[in-house]
Amino acid sequence: MARKRSGDAVRDVAGENFFAAVGVLRAHPMFAPLLTHAGLNRWVGNLCPDDGWAVVTEAGGIHPHPTRRAEPEEWMYVLAHTLLHLGFGHFEGARERWREWNAACDCFVAAFLADLKLGRAPWEPLPDLPRRGEERLYAHFCRDGIPPELASLGTSGPHPDMLRADARTPRFGRPVDWRACFGRGLSMAVTSAVNVAAGREPHLGADAGLVTEARRAREWFIASYPLLGALAAAFDIVEDPLVCGRMGISIAAVDAESREIFINPAAGLDEHECRFVVAHELLHVGLRHQARREGRDPFLWNVACDYVINGWLVEMRIGDLPQVGALYDPELRGESAEAIYDRIATDARRFRKLATLRGVGVGDILDRGAGHVRPGGGVDLDEFYRRCLGQGLVYHEEQGRGLLPAGLVEEIRALSQPPIPWDVRLAQWFDDHFAPLETVRSYARPSRRQSSTPDIPRPRWVAAPGAEDGRTFGVVLDTSGSMDRDVLAKALGTIASYSIARDVPAVRVVFCDAATYDQGYMPPDAIADRVQVKGRGGTILQPAIDLLERAEDFPKEGPLLVITDGQCDRLRIHREHAFLLPEGRRLPFVPRGEVFRIT
């Protein structure tokens, strides 16, 4: 591969020039729909011959030479040439003499690009090109042969650059209507040219109030689908190819803060595909996927949510699944986004290569910060979206608009209930592990009412003998430098108060950072008042877990509470346990015990 050394860095000049040409074509209104649906296969050993530039397959795969060094203008010409073979429908129909047909198509495309003046042909100067259609050129070449000066106009030199479907060029997914994609591109190019001639900004061409397929899809939800109608009415559709190109949006994305759904018109979606895409983005917002991330990797969480949403939309038969960018796996049916995330997080390197509706390796849930919040309104944004989706579910069921997946209904109803605070959930955890003490009447200590009847002995209710035996738990406290002191104080104070309320006589405390500091058993009130944190080094918690699990003076059934910020090693805990984490943090493994997030 052609590389150029600059200082200590090694630049792939061939790759830079190639992808610069790809970027220009993605922003070109005529070629963007075709390029969005085509597949670029630039790897060593692809179908391109060693002395060629690129080949295109019937399935829409473009195989450029992986190591050829050329200028961006030359790659623009080569890629446009292969895309036009698809856009003009040159693979349609069976031809007895494919080489002559390929040469006729090459002449027609070369003449078109010469008039368009896009890029620069690598084989300049061009010969005198015949200005005739493919069929007439094909008949002429079949009768008189291919002229030598026209035999190498294709992007594969003396070899055919159009490869029909065979064992090496399998077809994936549904067939693409390449002529329709090219028609949309021509329409966008003409609209853009008219706007420029009229003195408007070029980027207004696709978003100047026209009734587009995406806007028709939004109006359909408002008029005919109560579940998502209220959400659809709250969002604007932004169809601006330049904005989408600048934000790296290949098909669609959503911004919950500014209430905008971005749809790239260059993707060439029809109305039914737009319905699917709009519903997809609205469910991201309505189900509060951005707020429910809770410290997870943003892209992998986006992928997990995409699998769930797309499975529901396919089951509900809302629109058509787009041919690119839609993650769908029937085997994941019935799984929650949290469960799917735990599965794909174990193989993050492979799943990062997937593409959402926004593109490869980027999520379609945008987070542009508070500066983009739309002004107005007195309702909290989270409450507003939950209310829209909750009321939409009620209207949908009242009007009998069709059955909905049980998982979707369950999530919507769960969102309508306020979340239980972390300290309340922690109190329930204490209740599960420490039942109220059994009490008996004892004359060893008199009752508080004894002074009112000096002559009558009154017993006092006390804990039964042995009831407090083994009534304890262990606390593993992460004291590394990354832990917030306020989080430590809040967690320890809460644990101390709940321990006193549930008659826990002592708590086994172990501090842990790069080393382990066993504090032994401590009364609950001393945990919050007189604990002095040692260490503040790195984070290795497993030795502290092993110390408690192997300690002879610690009950075998005693539960553990691990207080950490998530920046720790992978833990192996063989007894009942729970984790206390700061809000927004995530453990580097799938926990088996409960997780309480400190707010």
KELUM-389812 format. One line per 2 residues: number of its first residue (from 1); for each residue z negated, x, y negated of C-alpha. Coordinates in pm, 1 decimal, padded with zeros to 6 digits. Layout:
<recs>
NUM = Z:X:Y  ...
</recs>
This chain:
<recs>
1 = 00000.0:00000.0:00000.0  00090.8:00130.6:-00342.9
3 = -00228.3:00236.4:-00518.6  -00302.1:00426.0:-00835.7
5 = -00615.5:00630.4:-00886.4  -00779.2:00591.3:-01227.2
7 = -01089.9:00805.3:-01264.1  -01318.2:00722.1:-00970.3
9 = -01162.7:00377.4:-00908.2  -00858.9:00306.5:-00690.4
11 = -00632.5:00035.0:-00827.2  -00400.4:-00171.5:-00612.6
13 = -00112.4:-00186.1:-00861.4  00115.5:-00370.6:-00619.3
15 = -00145.3:-00640.9:-00566.1  -00225.1:-00667.3:-00937.6
17 = 00138.6:-00723.7:-01029.1  00186.9:-00974.7:-00749.0
19 = -00114.4:-01186.6:-00842.9  -00026.3:-01164.2:-01211.7
21 = 00303.5:-01333.2:-01123.1  00117.1:-01593.8:-00915.5
23 = -00106.0:-01670.8:-01214.8  00193.5:-01726.1:-01442.4
25 = 00357.2:-01964.5:-01194.6  00031.5:-02156.7:-01148.2
27 = 00032.0:-02226.5:-01521.8  00402.4:-02318.0:-01524.7
29 = 00432.7:-02698.9:-01517.3  00751.2:-02694.0:-01307.3
31 = 00628.3:-02465.7:-01027.8  00252.7:-02537.1:-01023.5
33 = 00272.6:-02846.6:-00793.4  00486.2:-02657.9:-00542.6
35 = 00266.4:-02347.1:-00549.1  -00050.8:-02555.8:-00508.5
37 = 00072.8:-02703.1:-00180.3  00239.6:-02386.0:-00049.7
39 = 00051.3:-02118.4:00140.3  00068.9:-01751.7:00032.1
41 = 00042.8:-01523.0:00335.1  00033.4:-01171.0:00190.7
43 = -00098.0:-00965.4:00478.2  00031.6:-00673.8:00679.7
45 = 00234.6:-00795.4:00975.9  00349.1:-01126.0:00825.8
47 = 00696.9:-01269.9:00874.9  00863.7:-01075.9:00591.8
49 = 01097.7:-00799.6:00720.2  01033.6:-00442.8:00609.6
51 = 01340.3:-00431.3:00381.8  01289.6:-00781.8:00237.8
53 = 01097.3:-00928.7:-00052.1  00971.8:-01262.9:00082.7
55 = 01053.4:-01541.7:00328.4  00961.0:-01909.9:00322.0
57 = 00894.4:-02127.7:00626.0  00969.4:-02492.2:00681.4
59 = 00595.5:-02564.8:00685.2  00558.3:-02431.4:00329.4
61 = 00427.8:-02083.1:00407.0  00546.7:-01805.4:00174.8
63 = 00531.7:-01455.7:00326.0  00581.4:-01190.0:00053.8
65 = 00611.1:-00822.3:00137.6  00247.3:-00702.2:00153.5
67 = 00299.0:-00350.4:00016.6  00613.4:-00363.2:-00198.0
69 = 00555.2:-00240.0:-00552.5  00736.6:-00437.3:-00822.3
71 = 00690.4:-00564.9:-01173.8  00532.4:-00909.0:-01232.1
73 = 00865.8:-01042.3:-01365.1  01035.7:-00951.0:-01037.5
75 = 00764.9:-01119.4:-00830.0  00793.4:-01429.2:-01050.3
77 = 01162.8:-01449.9:-00968.4  01107.2:-01395.5:-00594.8
79 = 00828.1:-01653.5:-00566.1  01018.4:-01907.9:-00776.1
81 = 01321.9:-01854.9:-00551.2  01122.1:-01936.2:-00235.0
83 = 00949.6:-02236.1:-00397.1  01282.7:-02383.5:-00505.5
85 = 01402.9:-02377.2:-00144.9  01116.2:-02618.0:-00073.5
87 = 01157.0:-02823.1:-00391.9  01531.2:-02877.5:-00341.5
89 = 01473.4:-02991.3:00018.5  01682.1:-02714.4:00172.7
91 = 01500.3:-02747.4:00507.0  01592.3:-03114.6:00543.3
93 = 01860.2:-03194.9:00797.2  01993.0:-02989.9:01090.0
95 = 02264.4:-02730.0:01020.4  02476.5:-02581.4:01294.0
97 = 02540.0:-02257.0:01105.5  02206.5:-02172.4:00949.0
99 = 02309.9:-01836.7:00802.3  02591.0:-01994.8:00600.5
101 = 02358.6:-02274.2:00488.1  02091.6:-02021.6:00383.7
103 = 02350.8:-01826.4:00181.9  02472.4:-02144.2:00010.5
105 = 02115.5:-02238.5:-00082.0  02050.1:-01885.5:-00211.9
107 = 02354.4:-01906.9:-00440.8  02246.6:-02246.0:-00573.4
109 = 01887.9:-02128.9:-00640.9  02007.5:-01804.3:-00802.8
111 = 02232.2:-02001.1:-01039.4  01944.0:-02236.8:-01125.5
113 = 01709.1:-01946.2:-01204.0  01977.5:-01772.8:-01409.3
115 = 02001.5:-02082.0:-01630.4  01620.8:-02117.0:-01641.0
117 = 01578.0:-01749.0:-01737.7  01251.0:-01717.2:-01545.1
119 = 01151.3:-01368.8:-01438.4  01396.1:-01093.7:-01348.8
121 = 01600.1:-01067.0:-01030.7  01519.8:-00745.9:-00839.7
123 = 01891.8:-00697.7:-00761.2  02030.2:-00709.9:-01115.5
125 = 02301.8:-00722.1:-01229.7  02378.1:-01055.7:-01066.6
127 = 02733.2:-01121.3:-00944.4  02941.4:-01403.7:-01083.8
129 = 02766.2:-01705.4:-00927.9  02966.2:-02010.0:-00818.7
131 = 02850.9:-02328.0:-00997.8  02872.9:-02568.0:-00706.9
133 = 02628.5:-02766.9:-00493.3  02486.6:-02645.5:-00165.6
135 = 02702.6:-02871.1:00049.3  03029.5:-02753.0:-00106.9
137 = 02922.2:-02389.6:-00086.9  02821.6:-02437.9:00275.7
139 = 03160.5:-02585.8:00364.1  03335.1:-02300.5:00179.2
141 = 03131.0:-02030.1:00357.3  03186.9:-02193.8:00696.1
143 = 03561.8:-02197.2:00633.3  03622.1:-01864.0:00458.8
145 = 03307.9:-01663.7:00535.5  03031.5:-01536.0:00303.5
147 = 03158.3:-01301.5:00029.3  02990.0:-00959.0:00054.7
149 = 02864.3:-00971.6:-00305.1  02682.7:-01301.8:-00229.8
151 = 02542.2:-01207.9:00111.0  02220.6:-01048.1:-00027.0
153 = 02119.0:-01295.2:-00297.8  01822.2:-01419.0:-00094.2
155 = 01473.5:-01274.2:-00114.6  01503.2:-01124.5:00232.2
157 = 01807.1:-00903.1:00177.4  02058.8:-00925.8:00461.2
159 = 01819.2:-01144.5:00661.4  01776.5:-01521.9:00616.5
161 = 01487.1:-01597.9:00382.4  01449.4:-01958.3:00508.2
163 = 01271.6:-01973.0:00846.1  01286.7:-02296.1:01036.7
165 = 00981.4:-02418.2:01233.2  00928.5:-02231.8:01559.7
167 = 00640.8:-02078.6:01752.2  00572.8:-01830.3:01469.9
169 = 00566.5:-02087.9:01190.4  00335.7:-02369.3:01307.9
171 = 00290.9:-02672.7:01090.1  -00063.5:-02749.6:00975.4
173 = -00187.1:-03083.7:00846.8  00040.1:-03360.1:00723.7
175 = 00395.0:-03284.2:00607.8  00429.5:-03230.2:00232.6
177 = 00687.8:-03420.5:00028.6  00825.7:-03111.6:-00145.2
179 = 01088.8:-03306.5:-00337.0  00819.0:-03531.1:-00484.8
181 = 00612.8:-03225.9:-00584.7  00912.9:-03073.1:-00756.8
183 = 00985.5:-03403.9:-00930.4  00633.1:-03411.0:-01073.6
185 = 00676.6:-03054.5:-01191.5  01003.9:-03138.2:-01367.8
187 = 00840.2:-03438.2:-01533.8  00550.5:-03225.1:-01658.6
189 = 00787.6:-02956.0:-01785.7  00998.5:-03208.4:-01978.1
191 = 00687.7:-03372.3:-02125.7  00552.5:-03035.2:-02234.6
193 = 00885.4:-02941.0:-02395.4  00901.4:-03270.4:-02586.8
195 = 00546.4:-03222.6:-02718.5  00622.3:-02869.3:-02830.9
197 = 00936.2:-02989.9:-03007.5  00732.0:-03264.3:-03174.9
199 = 00484.7:-03010.9:-03312.3  00196.9:-03095.3:-03080.2
201 = -00017.9:-02844.0:-02897.7  00137.9:-02748.3:-02565.0
203 = -00169.3:-02841.1:-02363.8  -00160.1:-03202.5:-02478.9
205 = 00147.7:-03266.5:-02267.6  -00029.6:-03396.9:-01957.1
207 = -00322.3:-03562.2:-02130.7  -00179.9:-03749.3:-02429.0
209 = -00294.7:-04096.2:-02327.9  -00037.9:-04146.1:-02052.1
211 = -00114.2:-04380.2:-01762.1  -00134.4:-04119.9:-01487.3
213 = -00212.5:-04155.7:-01117.2  -00568.2:-04031.5:-01176.9
215 = -00628.6:-04286.9:-01452.0  -00491.4:-04562.1:-01228.8
217 = -00736.2:-04452.0:-00960.4  -01026.8:-04465.8:-01207.0
219 = -00927.3:-04813.7:-01323.0  -00906.1:-04925.9:-00960.1
221 = -01269.3:-04828.2:-00902.8  -01381.4:-05009.2:-01217.4
223 = -01193.2:-05327.2:-01126.5  -01207.0:-05337.2:-00747.9
225 = -01483.7:-05118.8:-00603.4  -01834.1:-05213.8:-00723.8
227 = -02013.5:-04926.7:-00547.8  -01855.4:-04664.9:-00775.0
229 = -01734.7:-04884.8:-01060.4  -02025.7:-04816.4:-01295.8
231 = -02005.0:-04442.6:-01238.2  -01627.9:-04442.6:-01286.2
233 = -01666.1:-04624.8:-01617.4  -01907.1:-04356.2:-01740.0
235 = -01666.9:-04066.8:-01676.6  -01353.4:-03950.6:-01854.3
237 = -01053.9:-03811.0:-01669.4  -00933.5:-03478.2:-01811.0
239 = -00582.0:-03383.1:-01701.0  -00500.0:-03064.8:-01884.7
241 = -00318.8:-02793.0:-01687.5  -00417.2:-02520.6:-01933.0
243 = -00785.8:-02617.3:-01929.8  -00782.5:-02644.3:-01550.9
245 = -00609.9:-02308.9:-01523.8  -00861.5:-02147.8:-01758.0
247 = -01151.7:-02293.1:-01555.9  -00995.4:-02201.8:-01221.7
249 = -00955.7:-02562.4:-01104.2  -00670.2:-02590.2:-00855.6
251 = -00716.7:-02962.9:-00779.3  -01035.8:-03118.7:-00920.9
253 = -01393.7:-03060.6:-01034.6  -01671.6:-03259.6:-01200.5
255 = -01914.1:-03185.6:-01483.6  -02214.4:-03416.9:-01462.0
257 = -02356.9:-03310.8:-01798.6  -02046.8:-03386.7:-02006.2
259 = -01941.1:-03679.5:-01780.8  -01590.8:-03544.6:-01719.7
261 = -01377.6:-03526.1:-01407.3  -01113.5:-03253.3:-01428.7
263 = -00796.6:-03315.6:-01227.5  -00519.4:-03059.1:-01238.5
265 = -00188.5:-03247.6:-01274.5  -00015.1:-02946.3:-01121.4
267 = -00172.2:-03040.9:-00786.1  00081.2:-03324.3:-00760.6
269 = -00158.3:-03585.8:-00616.9  -00035.2:-03939.8:-00563.6
271 = -00248.0:-04244.2:-00652.9  -00415.0:-04272.2:-00311.6
273 = -00504.8:-03903.6:-00308.0  -00641.5:-03943.6:-00660.6
275 = -00864.0:-04227.7:-00540.7  -01008.8:-04001.7:-00274.5
277 = -01061.7:-03716.6:-00521.8  -01220.0:-03936.2:-00791.0
279 = -01455.0:-04096.1:-00534.6  -01543.4:-03750.4:-00405.1
281 = -01644.6:-03622.8:-00748.1  -01832.9:-03942.1:-00837.2
283 = -02041.8:-03920.5:-00520.3  -02130.9:-03559.6:-00603.3
285 = -02278.8:-03686.8:-00928.3  -02429.5:-04013.7:-00804.7
287 = -02607.0:-03849.7:-00510.6  -02742.5:-03578.9:-00745.8
289 = -02617.5:-03290.0:-00535.8  -02660.5:-03047.0:-00822.4
291 = -03027.4:-03140.0:-00870.1  -03098.4:-03137.9:-00494.5
293 = -02980.9:-02779.6:-00443.6  -03339.2:-02645.0:-00459.6
295 = -03263.8:-02274.4:-00459.2  -02985.3:-02287.4:-00201.9
297 = -02667.4:-02084.6:-00243.8  -02455.1:-02291.6:-00488.2
299 = -02120.8:-02252.9:-00309.5  -02250.4:-02305.1:00044.7
301 = -02446.8:-02609.9:-00072.9  -02127.8:-02742.3:-00235.5
303 = -01940.6:-02691.0:00093.7  -02210.3:-02874.6:00291.1
305 = -02200.4:-03168.3:00048.5  -01819.5:-03175.1:00067.7
307 = -01827.6:-03212.5:00444.8  -02067.0:-03507.2:00417.1
309 = -01882.2:-03684.6:00135.7  -01536.3:-03640.8:00286.1
311 = -01659.2:-03772.3:00620.3  -01789.5:-04087.1:00449.7
313 = -01472.0:-04139.3:00246.4  -01251.1:-04104.7:00554.1
315 = -01473.8:-04355.7:00734.2  -01460.1:-04592.0:00434.9
317 = -01080.5:-04545.2:00408.5  -01084.5:-04486.6:00035.0
319 = -00750.3:-04332.7:-00053.0  -00591.8:-04047.7:00139.8
321 = -00744.2:-03711.4:00222.2  -00567.2:-03447.4:00006.2
323 = -00358.6:-03200.5:00199.5  -00533.5:-02896.9:00047.7
325 = -00890.1:-02829.6:-00060.5  -01057.0:-03114.7:00132.2
327 = -01320.5:-03001.2:00384.7  -01340.3:-03242.9:00675.9
329 = -01478.6:-03199.0:01027.6  -01529.8:-03507.8:01251.4
331 = -01788.9:-03315.4:01455.8  -02024.4:-03315.6:01155.5
333 = -02032.9:-03694.7:01136.6  -02385.0:-03824.6:01083.0
335 = -02523.9:-03489.4:00964.9  -02702.6:-03459.3:00632.5
337 = -02602.1:-03204.2:00370.2  -02929.8:-03017.9:00426.3
339 = -02865.3:-02992.3:00802.2  -02505.2:-02876.2:00752.1
341 = -02620.9:-02614.6:00500.6  -02869.8:-02474.4:00751.3
343 = -02586.4:-02443.1:01003.7  -02331.6:-02272.3:00778.6
345 = -02587.0:-02046.3:00606.9  -02617.2:-01848.9:00932.2
347 = -02248.9:-01748.1:00898.4  -02215.5:-01734.0:00519.7
349 = -01952.8:-01460.4:00522.7  -01702.8:-01680.7:00709.3
351 = -01773.2:-02001.4:00519.2  -01732.4:-01832.6:00179.7
353 = -01359.8:-01813.2:00256.0  -01329.0:-02193.4:00254.6
355 = -01171.0:-02382.6:-00032.9  -01320.0:-02680.7:-00212.9
357 = -01118.6:-02905.7:-00441.9  -01166.1:-02644.5:-00712.8
359 = -01037.6:-02347.8:-00513.4  -01125.8:-02077.2:-00262.8
361 = -01482.4:-01951.7:-00288.7  -01580.2:-02172.2:-00586.8
363 = -01752.3:-02510.1:-00591.0  -01619.1:-02822.8:-00757.1
365 = -01962.8:-02908.8:-00903.9  -01951.3:-02747.5:-01247.9
367 = -02261.4:-02621.9:-01427.2  -02169.3:-02538.7:-01786.5
369 = -02519.2:-02554.1:-01933.3  -02696.8:-02788.7:-02168.8
371 = -02456.7:-02714.9:-02452.6  -02199.7:-02945.9:-02297.3
373 = -02422.1:-03254.3:-02266.2  -02257.8:-03557.7:-02419.2
375 = -02470.1:-03689.0:-02708.0  -02604.8:-04039.1:-02730.1
377 = -02811.0:-04265.4:-02507.4  -03184.3:-04273.0:-02451.8
379 = -03192.8:-04268.2:-02071.6  -03254.7:-03955.9:-01868.8
381 = -02927.5:-03835.2:-01715.5  -03067.6:-03819.6:-01362.8
383 = -03208.2:-04170.6:-01392.0  -02880.1:-04298.4:-01539.1
385 = -02668.9:-04174.8:-01244.9  -02917.1:-04298.3:-00986.2
387 = -02927.4:-04638.6:-01154.4  -02547.6:-04664.5:-01162.0
389 = -02516.4:-04590.2:-00792.6  -02811.7:-04810.9:-00696.3
391 = -02679.1:-05110.9:-00889.3  -02332.0:-05044.6:-00751.4
393 = -02471.3:-05070.0:-00397.6  -02634.9:-05404.0:-00479.3
395 = -02311.1:-05545.8:-00626.3  -02109.1:-05409.2:-00335.2
397 = -02330.3:-05583.8:-00079.2  -02356.6:-05908.6:-00276.4
399 = -01978.9:-05938.2:-00307.2  -01917.1:-05842.5:00055.5
401 = -01670.6:-05567.2:-00030.7  -01692.6:-05403.5:00312.7
403 = -01926.0:-05201.4:00531.1  -02056.9:-04864.8:00415.4
405 = -02168.6:-04567.0:00626.1  -02535.8:-04590.9:00715.9
407 = -02600.7:-04236.8:00594.7  -02457.7:-04313.9:00249.4
409 = -02664.3:-04632.3:00214.5  -02976.1:-04445.6:00324.2
411 = -02923.0:-04170.0:00065.9  -02859.9:-04416.2:-00217.3
413 = -03176.4:-04610.6:-00137.2  -03377.9:-04291.8:-00103.6
415 = -03263.4:-04180.6:-00448.9  -03380.5:-04509.5:-00599.0
417 = -03740.1:-04417.5:-00507.0  -03919.8:-04154.6:-00719.5
419 = -03989.3:-03831.9:-00527.5  -04341.9:-03774.7:-00400.3
421 = -04516.7:-03498.0:-00598.8  -04575.8:-03175.6:-00410.2
423 = -04953.6:-03192.3:-00438.1  -04961.0:-03543.4:-00289.7
425 = -04752.3:-03424.7:00005.0  -04986.3:-03128.2:00045.5
427 = -05282.7:-03366.8:00049.7  -05112.4:-03562.7:00328.5
429 = -05069.3:-03234.6:00518.9  -05444.3:-03172.9:00491.1
431 = -05513.6:-03527.7:00611.0  -05295.1:-03470.5:00917.1
433 = -05478.6:-03152.4:01016.9  -05836.4:-03229.6:00906.6
435 = -05961.0:-03573.7:01005.0  -06281.9:-03702.1:00840.0
437 = -06596.7:-03555.5:00993.9  -06791.4:-03763.0:01241.1
439 = -07136.5:-03830.1:01089.5  -07474.2:-03912.9:01250.0
441 = -07811.7:-04019.8:01113.2  -08067.4:-03735.1:01097.3
443 = -08435.3:-03729.1:00998.6  -08416.5:-03352.5:00942.0
445 = -08310.9:-03415.5:00584.0  -08442.7:-03725.3:00410.2
447 = -08222.8:-03975.9:00236.9  -08190.3:-03984.0:-00140.0
449 = -08369.2:-04323.1:-00132.4  -08676.4:-04179.2:00039.0
451 = -08873.0:-04158.8:-00287.8  -08851.2:-04534.7:-00333.6
453 = -09035.6:-04595.4:-00003.8  -09273.1:-04302.1:00055.5
455 = -09433.2:-04468.5:00357.1  -09105.1:-04550.3:00532.3
457 = -08897.6:-04254.7:00660.3  -08526.9:-04289.3:00588.0
459 = -08267.4:-04074.7:00771.4  -07966.5:-03918.5:00606.7
461 = -07601.9:-03928.0:00722.5  -07491.9:-03572.5:00812.3
463 = -07204.7:-03415.2:01002.8  -07242.2:-03427.3:01377.2
465 = -07353.6:-03099.8:01538.7  -07048.9:-02881.9:01608.4
467 = -06813.0:-03101.6:01406.8  -06732.5:-02816.1:01167.8
469 = -06657.7:-02568.1:01444.4  -06296.8:-02447.9:01416.2
471 = -06244.8:-02656.3:01103.3  -06049.1:-02397.7:00909.0
473 = -05698.4:-02274.6:00832.2  -05533.8:-01951.5:00727.7
475 = -05376.7:-01867.3:00393.4  -05114.3:-01591.1:00374.9
477 = -05071.2:-01506.2:00009.7  -04763.6:-01315.3:-00111.2
479 = -04894.8:-01082.9:-00381.8  -04571.9:-00890.2:-00441.2
481 = -04453.3:-00806.2:-00789.7  -04206.3:-01095.3:-00793.4
483 = -04477.3:-01362.7:-00759.6  -04565.9:-01555.1:-01074.4
485 = -04939.2:-01547.2:-01154.4  -04931.2:-01907.0:-01278.9
487 = -04785.5:-02018.5:-00945.3  -05058.9:-01828.5:-00759.7
489 = -05331.6:-01987.1:-00969.9  -05194.9:-02339.2:-00929.8
491 = -05147.3:-02304.5:-00552.8  -05491.7:-02152.0:-00492.4
493 = -05664.6:-02408.2:-00712.8  -05499.3:-02696.8:-00531.1
495 = -05583.2:-02554.0:-00188.9  -05946.7:-02500.8:-00292.5
497 = -05990.9:-02856.5:-00419.3  -05831.7:-03016.2:-00110.5
499 = -06037.8:-02794.6:00121.7  -06362.1:-02902.1:-00047.2
501 = -06258.5:-03269.3:-00037.1  -06191.1:-03248.0:00339.1
503 = -06511.9:-03063.8:00425.9  -06348.1:-02735.0:00524.7
505 = -06639.7:-02489.2:00526.3  -06434.7:-02165.3:00509.4
507 = -06075.9:-02045.4:00477.4  -05931.1:-01726.7:00625.7
509 = -05741.0:-01549.3:00346.3  -05494.3:-01259.7:00387.7
511 = -05317.4:-01094.7:00094.6  -04984.7:-00935.3:00175.3
513 = -04720.3:-00736.8:-00010.7  -04605.7:-00401.5:00124.6
515 = -04942.4:-00382.3:00305.7  -05187.7:-00635.8:00448.1
517 = -05531.4:-00700.6:00292.0  -05758.6:-00914.9:00511.5
519 = -06021.5:-01089.5:00298.1  -06192.6:-01255.9:00593.4
521 = -06344.4:-01603.0:00569.0  -06417.2:-01733.0:00220.5
523 = -06575.6:-02058.8:00101.0  -06318.0:-02285.6:-00065.9
525 = -06474.3:-02268.9:-00411.7  -06450.4:-01887.5:-00406.7
527 = -06073.7:-01895.0:-00349.2  -05998.8:-02023.0:-00698.0
529 = -06283.1:-01853.9:-00884.4  -06347.8:-01505.6:-00752.8
531 = -06031.4:-01389.5:-00578.1  -05897.2:-01057.0:-00705.9
533 = -05534.2:-01006.5:-00604.9  -05456.1:-00660.3:-00472.5
535 = -05127.6:-00488.8:-00412.3  -04834.8:-00622.3:-00621.9
537 = -04588.7:-00407.0:-00423.4  -04300.2:-00522.5:-00198.4
539 = -04291.7:-00824.9:00033.8  -04350.7:-00792.3:00411.0
541 = -04534.6:-01100.7:00537.4  -04489.8:-01077.9:00914.5
543 = -04786.5:-00837.0:00967.7  -05017.9:-01089.0:00799.7
545 = -04886.5:-01368.4:01024.6  -04940.5:-01150.1:01333.8
547 = -05292.5:-01061.0:01220.8  -05398.6:-01426.6:01203.5
549 = -05224.8:-01529.2:01525.3  -05391.6:-01247.0:01720.9
551 = -05736.6:-01260.2:01554.4  -06006.1:-01343.8:01811.0
553 = -06227.4:-01512.1:01548.7  -05949.3:-01743.2:01425.6
555 = -05897.2:-02077.1:01607.2  -05589.2:-02094.3:01828.7
557 = -05501.8:-02432.6:01680.0  -05572.4:-02333.5:01319.6
559 = -05274.8:-02407.8:01088.9  -05134.1:-02160.7:00836.4
561 = -05031.0:-02198.7:00473.0  -04787.1:-01934.7:00346.0
563 = -04762.6:-01899.3:-00033.5  -04452.8:-01701.7:-00133.6
565 = -04163.8:-01703.8:-00376.7  -03902.3:-01686.4:-00098.3
567 = -03816.6:-01317.8:-00152.0  -03958.3:-01216.5:00182.0
569 = -03858.4:-01114.0:00533.3  -03763.2:-01352.5:00815.0
571 = -04086.9:-01489.8:00961.5  -04176.4:-01579.5:01320.4
573 = -04468.4:-01822.1:01330.1  -04578.2:-01974.6:01661.5
575 = -04831.3:-02230.4:01536.5  -04847.0:-02519.2:01289.6
577 = -04765.5:-02397.6:00939.6  -04628.9:-02490.9:00597.5
579 = -04486.8:-02307.3:00297.4  -04568.3:-02331.2:-00073.3
581 = -04272.7:-02221.3:-00289.4  -04206.1:-02229.8:-00662.4
583 = -03954.8:-02497.5:-00757.2  -03595.4:-02372.9:-00737.8
585 = -03668.5:-02102.6:-00477.4  -03535.7:-02087.9:-00121.9
587 = -03652.5:-01920.2:00197.5  -03405.2:-01673.4:00354.2
589 = -03424.3:-01859.1:00687.3  -03444.2:-02214.5:00819.9
591 = -03815.4:-02310.4:00813.8  -03969.9:-02506.9:01095.9
593 = -04275.7:-02614.5:00901.1  -04292.1:-02829.9:00588.8
595 = -04201.6:-02682.5:00250.6  -04391.4:-02786.2:-00063.8
597 = -04226.8:-02685.0:-00392.3  -04472.1:-02618.3:-00673.3
599 = -04355.4:-02768.5:-01004.3
</recs>
